[in-house]
Amino acid sequence: MKFKTDKSIDDWVKNHRAQGCISNATAGEQFIYEFIPTSIMEVQTVKCMCCGDKFTYYDD
């Protein structure tokens, strides 16, 4: 199974960094991505490990 982030997830990450929440990590470990496939939709969540903000997208 292949998981691909929706454009809204990518946009949220870009805007979150633009607002000033930037990690000093060198390997990009600022965000946690979670994909939950169900029989009727896929739930995609991204969470910032620096400040705890998160965004969830429901793909139906």
N, C-alpha and C positions, 0 to 999 in steps of 0.2 A: 504494500500500500504506500502510496506517495502522498505526502502532505505539502500543500503549497499555501502560503499565506495570502489572504485577500488583500487587495489594494488598501482597504481601510486600515488594516493592521500595519502595513508598511508606512502609510501616511501618519498614523498615530505615533509610531516610533520616531519618525523624522521630526514631527512637531514637538514631541516630548524633549528630544535633544535640543531643538531650537529654543525651547523655553529655559534652557540652562541646566538641565539635569544631565550631566556628562560624567561618565565613569572614567577613572584613571587606569582601568584594566587594559592590558595590552592585547588580549585575545578575544575581545568583544563579549565578555561575560556580564554585560549589564542587564540583559533581558532573559526571561524565562518564557518559552513558548509552550502552550499546551493545546493539543488537538484531541477532541473527543468526537469520534464518529458515532452517530446513532442511526437508526433505521429511517428516520425522517429528516435529519439535518446533520450538519457538522458544526460543532462549537469550537471556536478558535479564541484563545485568550493569550495576551501578552502582558507580562508583569515586569516592572522595573525593580531590580534588586537593590538599587540605591535608595529610592524614596518610597517604594511600595505601591505606587500608582499602577492601575491596571486597566485594560480595555478588553472587552469581549465582543466578538462578532458572531452572529448566528447566521449560517449559510443554509438556507432552505431550498 
